């Protein structure tokens, strides 16, 4: 998966994939072969954290 440089675009893509295709951040990262830590770090830098119960970054 291509990881956009714009963190807000990344937020939109990740939340869409979590909503439409994946039951957890772990399954998304495993399936798309991307670094969970990188996603968390990038989205935390703009004030978003992963909520496991809602399965989205809020």
PDB file of N, CA, C and O in Angstrom:
ATOM      1  N   UNK A   1       0.840  -1.182   0.000  1.00  0.00           N
ATOM      2  CA  UNK A   1       0.000   0.000   0.000  1.00  0.00           C
ATOM      3  C   UNK A   1       0.880   1.239   0.000  1.00  0.00           C
ATOM      4  O   UNK A   1       1.861   1.317   0.740  1.00  0.00           O
ATOM      5  N   UNK A   2       0.529   2.187  -0.820  1.00  0.00           N
ATOM      6  CA  UNK A   2       1.208   3.477  -0.863  1.00  0.00           C
ATOM      7  C   UNK A   2       0.784   4.282   0.371  1.00  0.00           C
ATOM      8  O   UNK A   2      -0.406   4.387   0.668  1.00  0.00           O
ATOM      9  N   UNK A   3       1.758   4.846   1.083  1.00  0.00           N
ATOM     10  CA  UNK A   3       1.470   5.672   2.246  1.00  0.00           C
ATOM     11  C   UNK A   3       1.640   7.136   1.846  1.00  0.00           C
ATOM     12  O   UNK A   3       2.757   7.581   1.579  1.00  0.00           O
ATOM     13  N   UNK A   4       0.538   7.886   1.802  1.00  0.00           N
ATOM     14  CA  UNK A   4       0.622   9.289   1.407  1.00  0.00           C
ATOM     15  C   UNK A   4       1.488  10.095   2.372  1.00  0.00           C
ATOM     16  O   UNK A   4       1.544   9.792   3.564  1.00  0.00           O
ATOM     17  N   UNK A   5       2.155  11.113   1.859  1.00  0.00           N
ATOM     18  CA  UNK A   5       2.951  12.006   2.694  1.00  0.00           C
ATOM     19  C   UNK A   5       2.061  12.933   3.521  1.00  0.00           C
ATOM     20  O   UNK A   5       2.437  13.340   4.620  1.00  0.00           O
ATOM     21  N   UNK A   6       0.903  13.260   3.001  1.00  0.00           N
ATOM     22  CA  UNK A   6      -0.044  14.110   3.723  1.00  0.00           C
ATOM     23  C   UNK A   6      -0.756  13.258   4.777  1.00  0.00           C
ATOM     24  O   UNK A   6      -1.468  12.310   4.447  1.00  0.00           O
ATOM     25  N   UNK A   7      -0.555  13.607   6.037  1.00  0.00           N
ATOM     26  CA  UNK A   7      -1.109  12.794   7.122  1.00  0.00           C
ATOM     27  C   UNK A   7      -2.633  12.815   7.180  1.00  0.00           C
ATOM     28  O   UNK A   7      -3.244  11.854   7.647  1.00  0.00           O
ATOM     29  N   UNK A   8      -3.251  13.887   6.717  1.00  0.00           N
ATOM     30  CA  UNK A   8      -4.718  13.931   6.699  1.00  0.00           C
ATOM     31  C   UNK A   8      -5.286  13.021   5.606  1.00  0.00           C
ATOM     32  O   UNK A   8      -6.348  12.425   5.781  1.00  0.00           O
ATOM     33  N   UNK A   9      -4.583  12.919   4.495  1.00  0.00           N
ATOM     34  CA  UNK A   9      -4.982  11.979   3.446  1.00  0.00           C
ATOM     35  C   UNK A   9      -4.809  10.545   3.961  1.00  0.00           C
ATOM     36  O   UNK A   9      -5.653   9.681   3.722  1.00  0.00           O
ATOM     37  N   UNK A  10      -3.711  10.311   4.666  1.00  0.00           N
ATOM     38  CA  UNK A  10      -3.473   8.993   5.264  1.00  0.00           C
ATOM     39  C   UNK A  10      -4.594   8.644   6.237  1.00  0.00           C
ATOM     40  O   UNK A  10      -5.093   7.519   6.224  1.00  0.00           O
ATOM     41  N   UNK A  11      -4.990   9.581   7.069  1.00  0.00           N
ATOM     42  CA  UNK A  11      -6.085   9.364   8.014  1.00  0.00           C
ATOM     43  C   UNK A  11      -7.352   8.928   7.290  1.00  0.00           C
ATOM     44  O   UNK A  11      -8.012   7.969   7.690  1.00  0.00           O
ATOM     45  N   UNK A  12      -7.678   9.634   6.237  1.00  0.00           N
ATOM     46  CA  UNK A  12      -8.878   9.322   5.468  1.00  0.00           C
ATOM     47  C   UNK A  12      -8.818   7.918   4.873  1.00  0.00           C
ATOM     48  O   UNK A  12      -9.790   7.167   4.946  1.00  0.00           O
ATOM     49  N   UNK A  13      -7.688   7.569   4.290  1.00  0.00           N
ATOM     50  CA  UNK A  13      -7.538   6.254   3.659  1.00  0.00           C
ATOM     51  C   UNK A  13      -7.586   5.135   4.697  1.00  0.00           C
ATOM     52  O   UNK A  13      -8.279   4.134   4.513  1.00  0.00           O
ATOM     53  N   UNK A  14      -6.846   5.315   5.784  1.00  0.00           N
ATOM     54  CA  UNK A  14      -6.806   4.272   6.809  1.00  0.00           C
ATOM     55  C   UNK A  14      -8.185   4.061   7.426  1.00  0.00           C
ATOM     56  O   UNK A  14      -8.629   2.921   7.565  1.00  0.00           O
ATOM     57  N   UNK A  15      -8.865   5.137   7.796  1.00  0.00           N
ATOM     58  CA  UNK A  15     -10.200   4.980   8.386  1.00  0.00           C
ATOM     59  C   UNK A  15     -11.187   4.370   7.401  1.00  0.00           C
ATOM     60  O   UNK A  15     -12.051   3.590   7.802  1.00  0.00           O
ATOM     61  N   UNK A  16     -11.076   4.707   6.123  1.00  0.00           N
ATOM     62  CA  UNK A  16     -11.952   4.103   5.121  1.00  0.00           C
ATOM     63  C   UNK A  16     -11.694   2.593   5.030  1.00  0.00           C
ATOM     64  O   UNK A  16     -12.634   1.798   5.004  1.00  0.00           O
ATOM     65  N   UNK A  17     -10.428   2.212   4.982  1.00  0.00           N
ATOM     66  CA  UNK A  17     -10.098   0.785   4.898  1.00  0.00           C
ATOM     67  C   UNK A  17     -10.539   0.047   6.150  1.00  0.00           C
ATOM     68  O   UNK A  17     -11.040  -1.075   6.063  1.00  0.00           O
ATOM     69  N   UNK A  18     -10.361   0.662   7.316  1.00  0.00           N
ATOM     70  CA  UNK A  18     -10.811   0.033   8.560  1.00  0.00           C
ATOM     71  C   UNK A  18     -12.325  -0.139   8.559  1.00  0.00           C
ATOM     72  O   UNK A  18     -12.835  -1.174   8.988  1.00  0.00           O
ATOM     73  N   UNK A  19     -13.026   0.848   8.089  1.00  0.00           N
ATOM     74  CA  UNK A  19     -14.489   0.798   8.053  1.00  0.00           C
ATOM     75  C   UNK A  19     -14.999  -0.239   7.046  1.00  0.00           C
ATOM     76  O   UNK A  19     -15.923  -0.998   7.336  1.00  0.00           O
ATOM     77  N   UNK A  20     -14.385  -0.258   5.869  1.00  0.00           N
ATOM     78  CA  UNK A  20     -14.931  -1.064   4.771  1.00  0.00           C
ATOM     79  C   UNK A  20     -14.358  -2.468   4.645  1.00  0.00           C
ATOM     80  O   UNK A  20     -15.028  -3.358   4.121  1.00  0.00           O
ATOM     81  N   UNK A  21     -13.126  -2.686   5.119  1.00  0.00           N
ATOM     82  CA  UNK A  21     -12.475  -3.942   4.764  1.00  0.00           C
ATOM     83  C   UNK A  21     -11.786  -4.703   5.894  1.00  0.00           C
ATOM     84  O   UNK A  21     -11.528  -5.898   5.749  1.00  0.00           O
ATOM     85  N   UNK A  22     -11.487  -4.060   6.996  1.00  0.00           N
ATOM     86  CA  UNK A  22     -10.668  -4.707   8.020  1.00  0.00           C
ATOM     87  C   UNK A  22     -11.298  -4.587   9.399  1.00  0.00           C
ATOM     88  O   UNK A  22     -11.887  -3.562   9.742  1.00  0.00           O
ATOM     89  N   UNK A  23     -11.165  -5.638  10.172  1.00  0.00           N
ATOM     90  CA  UNK A  23     -11.745  -5.664  11.515  1.00  0.00           C
ATOM     91  C   UNK A  23     -10.811  -5.091  12.572  1.00  0.00           C
ATOM     92  O   UNK A  23     -11.219  -4.895  13.716  1.00  0.00           O
ATOM     93  N   UNK A  24      -9.559  -4.819  12.201  1.00  0.00           N
ATOM     94  CA  UNK A  24      -8.613  -4.248  13.166  1.00  0.00           C
ATOM     95  C   UNK A  24      -7.446  -3.601  12.425  1.00  0.00           C
ATOM     96  O   UNK A  24      -7.207  -3.868  11.248  1.00  0.00           O
ATOM     97  N   UNK A  25      -6.734  -2.750  13.142  1.00  0.00           N
ATOM     98  CA  UNK A  25      -5.541  -2.125  12.578  1.00  0.00           C
ATOM     99  C   UNK A  25      -4.473  -3.177  12.294  1.00  0.00           C
ATOM    100  O   UNK A  25      -3.757  -3.086  11.297  1.00  0.00           O
ATOM    101  N   UNK A  26      -4.369  -4.166  13.162  1.00  0.00           N
ATOM    102  CA  UNK A  26      -3.395  -5.242  12.940  1.00  0.00           C
ATOM    103  C   UNK A  26      -3.665  -5.984  11.640  1.00  0.00           C
ATOM    104  O   UNK A  26      -2.739  -6.251  10.874  1.00  0.00           O
ATOM    105  N   UNK A  27      -4.912  -6.316  11.386  1.00  0.00           N
ATOM    106  CA  UNK A  27      -5.223  -7.051  10.153  1.00  0.00           C
ATOM    107  C   UNK A  27      -4.975  -6.190   8.916  1.00  0.00           C
ATOM    108  O   UNK A  27      -4.511  -6.700   7.896  1.00  0.00           O
ATOM    109  N   UNK A  28      -5.274  -4.906   8.990  1.00  0.00           N
ATOM    110  CA  UNK A  28      -4.995  -4.003   7.869  1.00  0.00           C
ATOM    111  C   UNK A  28      -3.497  -3.960   7.591  1.00  0.00           C
ATOM    112  O   UNK A  28      -3.070  -4.109   6.446  1.00  0.00           O
ATOM    113  N   UNK A  29      -2.700  -3.757   8.635  1.00  0.00           N
ATOM    114  CA  UNK A  29      -1.248  -3.640   8.453  1.00  0.00           C
ATOM    115  C   UNK A  29      -0.639  -4.936   7.948  1.00  0.00           C
ATOM    116  O   UNK A  29       0.246  -4.915   7.093  1.00  0.00           O
ATOM    117  N   UNK A  30      -1.104  -6.059   8.467  1.00  0.00           N
ATOM    118  CA  UNK A  30      -0.598  -7.351   7.995  1.00  0.00           C
ATOM    119  C   UNK A  30      -0.955  -7.583   6.535  1.00  0.00           C
ATOM    120  O   UNK A  30      -0.109  -7.992   5.740  1.00  0.00           O
ATOM    121  N   UNK A  31      -2.188  -7.325   6.189  1.00  0.00           N
ATOM    122  CA  UNK A  31      -2.653  -7.575   4.831  1.00  0.00           C
ATOM    123  C   UNK A  31      -2.011  -6.627   3.810  1.00  0.00           C
ATOM    124  O   UNK A  31      -1.661  -7.038   2.704  1.00  0.00           O
ATOM    125  N   UNK A  32      -1.862  -5.365   4.192  1.00  0.00           N
ATOM    126  CA  UNK A  32      -1.322  -4.355   3.274  1.00  0.00           C
ATOM    127  C   UNK A  32       0.198  -4.241   3.363  1.00  0.00           C
ATOM    128  O   UNK A  32       0.808  -3.465   2.627  1.00  0.00           O
ATOM    129  N   UNK A  33       0.805  -5.011   4.260  1.00  0.00           N
ATOM    130  CA  UNK A  33       2.260  -5.017   4.459  1.00  0.00           C
ATOM    131  C   UNK A  33       2.802  -3.615   4.736  1.00  0.00           C
ATOM    132  O   UNK A  33       3.718  -3.132   4.071  1.00  0.00           O
ATOM    133  N   UNK A  34       2.198  -2.984   5.746  1.00  0.00           N
ATOM    134  CA  UNK A  34       2.649  -1.659   6.165  1.00  0.00           C
ATOM    135  C   UNK A  34       2.968  -1.688   7.659  1.00  0.00           C
ATOM    136  O   UNK A  34       2.492  -2.561   8.385  1.00  0.00           O
ATOM    137  N   UNK A  35       3.766  -0.741   8.103  1.00  0.00           N
ATOM    138  CA  UNK A  35       4.199  -0.676   9.490  1.00  0.00           C
ATOM    139  C   UNK A  35       3.116  -0.042  10.360  1.00  0.00           C
ATOM    140  O   UNK A  35       2.725   1.106  10.153  1.00  0.00           O
ATOM    141  N   UNK A  36       2.645  -0.809  11.332  1.00  0.00           N
ATOM    142  CA  UNK A  36       1.649  -0.304  12.273  1.00  0.00           C
ATOM    143  C   UNK A  36       2.217   0.882  13.045  1.00  0.00           C
ATOM    144  O   UNK A  36       1.521   1.876  13.259  1.00  0.00           O
ATOM    145  N   UNK A  37       3.458   0.784  13.456  1.00  0.00           N
ATOM    146  CA  UNK A  37       4.094   1.848  14.225  1.00  0.00           C
ATOM    147  C   UNK A  37       4.182   3.147  13.413  1.00  0.00           C
ATOM    148  O   UNK A  37       3.974   4.237  13.946  1.00  0.00           O
ATOM    149  N   UNK A  38       4.493   3.015  12.123  1.00  0.00           N
ATOM    150  CA  UNK A  38       4.578   4.199  11.263  1.00  0.00           C
ATOM    151  C   UNK A  38       3.222   4.883  11.137  1.00  0.00           C
ATOM    152  O   UNK A  38       3.134   6.108  11.213  1.00  0.00           O
ATOM    153  N   UNK A  39       2.176   4.107  10.947  1.00  0.00           N
ATOM    154  CA  UNK A  39       0.820   4.657  10.829  1.00  0.00           C
ATOM    155  C   UNK A  39       0.434   5.360  12.129  1.00  0.00           C
ATOM    156  O   UNK A  39      -0.048   6.493  12.109  1.00  0.00           O
ATOM    157  N   UNK A  40       0.648   4.688  13.250  1.00  0.00           N
ATOM    158  CA  UNK A  40       0.299   5.263  14.550  1.00  0.00           C
ATOM    159  C   UNK A  40       1.065   6.558  14.790  1.00  0.00           C
ATOM    160  O   UNK A  40       0.483   7.547  15.237  1.00  0.00           O
ATOM    161  N   UNK A  41       2.357   6.562  14.499  1.00  0.00           N
ATOM    162  CA  UNK A  41       3.189   7.748  14.709  1.00  0.00           C
ATOM    163  C   UNK A  41       2.740   8.913  13.840  1.00  0.00           C
ATOM    164  O   UNK A  41       2.622  10.041  14.319  1.00  0.00           O
ATOM    165  N   UNK A  42       2.491   8.642  12.565  1.00  0.00           N
ATOM    166  CA  UNK A  42       2.082   9.703  11.640  1.00  0.00           C
ATOM    167  C   UNK A  42       0.739  10.304  12.055  1.00  0.00           C
ATOM    168  O   UNK A  42       0.566  11.523  12.024  1.00  0.00           O
ATOM    169  N   UNK A  43      -0.201   9.460  12.438  1.00  0.00           N
ATOM    170  CA  UNK A  43      -1.521   9.976  12.782  1.00  0.00           C
ATOM    171  C   UNK A  43      -1.540  10.607  14.173  1.00  0.00           C
ATOM    172  O   UNK A  43      -2.326  11.520  14.426  1.00  0.00           O
ATOM    173  N   UNK A  44      -0.692  10.135  15.064  1.00  0.00           N
ATOM    174  CA  UNK A  44      -0.577  10.759  16.381  1.00  0.00           C
ATOM    175  C   UNK A  44      -0.030  12.182  16.248  1.00  0.00           C
ATOM    176  O   UNK A  44      -0.373  13.058  17.042  1.00  0.00           O
ATOM    177  N   UNK A  45       0.823  12.411  15.242  1.00  0.00           N
ATOM    178  CA  UNK A  45       1.412  13.737  15.044  1.00  0.00           C
ATOM    179  C   UNK A  45       0.370  14.791  14.664  1.00  0.00           C
ATOM    180  O   UNK A  45       0.626  15.988  14.794  1.00  0.00           O
ATOM    181  N   UNK A  46      -0.801  14.354  14.196  1.00  0.00           N
ATOM    182  CA  UNK A  46      -1.877  15.301  13.884  1.00  0.00           C
ATOM    183  C   UNK A  46      -3.036  15.165  14.873  1.00  0.00           C
ATOM    184  O   UNK A  46      -4.136  15.666  14.636  1.00  0.00           O
ATOM    185  N   UNK A  47      -2.765  14.474  15.992  1.00  0.00           N
ATOM    186  CA  UNK A  47      -3.744  14.429  17.070  1.00  0.00           C
ATOM    187  C   UNK A  47      -4.732  13.283  17.040  1.00  0.00           C
ATOM    188  O   UNK A  47      -5.755  13.345  17.722  1.00  0.00           O
ATOM    189  N   UNK A  48      -4.460  12.237  16.271  1.00  0.00           N
ATOM    190  CA  UNK A  48      -5.384  11.111  16.174  1.00  0.00           C
ATOM    191  C   UNK A  48      -4.762   9.865  16.781  1.00  0.00           C
ATOM    192  O   UNK A  48      -3.579   9.584  16.588  1.00  0.00           O
ATOM    193  N   UNK A  49      -5.585   9.120  17.525  1.00  0.00           N
ATOM    194  CA  UNK A  49      -5.162   7.863  18.134  1.00  0.00           C
ATOM    195  C   UNK A  49      -6.128   6.771  17.726  1.00  0.00           C
ATOM    196  O   UNK A  49      -7.306   7.028  17.478  1.00  0.00           O
ATOM    197  N   UNK A  50      -5.619   5.545  17.659  1.00  0.00           N
ATOM    198  CA  UNK A  50      -6.453   4.411  17.270  1.00  0.00           C
ATOM    199  C   UNK A  50      -7.345   4.002  18.433  1.00  0.00           C
ATOM    200  O   UNK A  50      -6.873   3.812  19.554  1.00  0.00           O
ATOM    201  N   UNK A  51      -8.627   3.869  18.158  1.00  0.00           N
ATOM    202  CA  UNK A  51      -9.590   3.385  19.133  1.00  0.00           C
ATOM    203  C   UNK A  51      -9.995   1.979  18.705  1.00  0.00           C
ATOM    204  O   UNK A  51     -10.676   1.792  17.696  1.00  0.00           O
ATOM    205  N   UNK A  52      -9.564   0.996  19.488  1.00  0.00           N
ATOM    206  CA  UNK A  52      -9.790  -0.402  19.141  1.00  0.00           C
ATOM    207  C   UNK A  52     -11.290  -0.746  19.112  1.00  0.00           C
ATOM    208  O   UNK A  52     -11.739  -1.483  18.234  1.00  0.00           O
ATOM    209  N   UNK A  53     -12.055  -0.216  20.065  1.00  0.00           N
ATOM    210  CA  UNK A  53     -13.483  -0.528  20.123  1.00  0.00           C
ATOM    211  C   UNK A  53     -14.241  -0.010  18.898  1.00  0.00           C
ATOM    212  O   UNK A  53     -15.139  -0.677  18.384  1.00  0.00           O
ATOM    213  N   UNK A  54     -13.867   1.188  18.439  1.00  0.00           N
ATOM    214  CA  UNK A  54     -14.519   1.775  17.270  1.00  0.00           C
ATOM    215  C   UNK A  54     -13.836   1.374  15.961  1.00  0.00           C
ATOM    216  O   UNK A  54     -14.386   1.572  14.878  1.00  0.00           O
ATOM    217  N   UNK A  55     -12.629   0.808  16.074  1.00  0.00           N
ATOM    218  CA  UNK A  55     -11.839   0.414  14.916  1.00  0.00           C
ATOM    219  C   UNK A  55     -11.628   1.579  13.955  1.00  0.00           C
ATOM    220  O   UNK A  55     -11.842   1.472  12.747  1.00  0.00           O
ATOM    221  N   UNK A  56     -11.201   2.693  14.539  1.00  0.00           N
ATOM    222  CA  UNK A  56     -10.870   3.868  13.727  1.00  0.00           C
ATOM    223  C   UNK A  56      -9.968   4.803  14.505  1.00  0.00           C
ATOM    224  O   UNK A  56      -9.844   4.701  15.725  1.00  0.00           O
ATOM    225  N   UNK A  57      -9.346   5.710  13.786  1.00  0.00           N
ATOM    226  CA  UNK A  57      -8.555   6.752  14.418  1.00  0.00           C
ATOM    227  C   UNK A  57      -9.480   7.916  14.720  1.00  0.00           C
ATOM    228  O   UNK A  57     -10.203   8.396  13.847  1.00  0.00           O
ATOM    229  N   UNK A  58      -9.448   8.368  15.974  1.00  0.00           N
ATOM    230  CA  UNK A  58     -10.300   9.484  16.387  1.00  0.00           C
ATOM    231  C   UNK A  58      -9.462  10.523  17.118  1.00  0.00           C
ATOM    232  O   UNK A  58      -9.990  11.547  17.551  1.00  0.00           O
TER     233      UNK A  58
END
